[in-house]
Amino acid sequence: MISRGWTSALLVAGVLAVAGCNYSFRAGSFPPPHVKTIAVLPFDNETNRFELTGELHEQLLRTLPRALGLRPAGQDVADAVVRGTIMRYDVVAPNYRAGRQGEPAQVLQRQVQIAVTVEVIDRVENVVLWESRSVTAQGEFLEASESEDVGRQEAIELLVQKIVDGAQSNW
C-alpha cells in the first residue's frame, strides 16, 4: 500500500505533468505580425564624412529588410521605419611600431570606428520597437597596402549586422 505522503507527491507530480503538456513558450515577436514593410531612412550625419550617409544607407537597404523578413517600402506607406544618426567617425592607429630615438613611429595598422544611434519605429501602433543610443563598429586596414575605404566598408558591414542583431534580440 502506498503511504499518504507518496500519494500526495504522485498527485502533485501528475498535475504538474499534465499542466506541463499545456504549457507553451511564446516570446514577443519581432517584427510584430502587423508589420510587413519597412522604410530605411538616410541617417542624420554629425561627422564631417558626408559620403558615410549614402554608404550606410545603401548597406542598410541591401541587408535590413531581408534580414528582418520584411519588404522595403516608402516612408509614407511603410509599417515600420528605421532612422538614426551617425554620431562619430574616427580613424585611429591601434598597431604601430615605436620609432628609434629621433624617428617617428611606424603605423602598421589603422582602424575606422563608427558610432550611431538607431531606432525602429512601428508606425501602425506608434511605438518604438527597438532602439540603441550607441551602436559601434570597427573596421581595420593595413597602412602599407590598403586604403581607409577598406576599413570603412568593414565597419559599415559590421554596424549593419549589429543593428540587425539588436532588432532581432527583441523578438
C-alpha positions, 0 to 999 in steps of 0.5 A: 500500500502506498503511504499518504505522503507518496500519494500526495507527491504522485498527485502533485507530480501528475498535475504538474505533468499534465499542466506541463503538456499545456504549457507553451513558450511564446516570446514577443515577436519581432517584427510584430505580425502587423508589420510587413514593410519597412522604410530605411531612412538616410541617417542624420550625419554629425561627422564631417564624412558626408559620403558615410550617409549614402554608404550606410544607407545603401548597406542598410537597404541591401541587408535590413529588410531581408534580414528582418523578413520584411519588404522595403517600402516608402516612408509614407506607406511603410509599417515600420521605419528605421532612422538614426544618426551617425554620431562619430567617425574616427580613424585611429592607429591601434598597431604601430611600431615605436620609432628609434630615438629621433624617428617617428613611429611606424603605423602598421595598422589603422582602424575606422570606428563608427558610432550611431544611434538607431531606432525602429519605429512601428508606425501602425501602433506608434511605438518604438520597437527597438532602439540603441543610443550607441551602436559601434563598429570597427573596421581595420586596414593595413597602412602599407597596402590598403586604403581607409575605404577598406576599413570603412566598408568593414565597419559599415558591414559590421554596424549593419549586422549589429543593428540587425542583431539588436532588432532581432534580440527583441523578438 
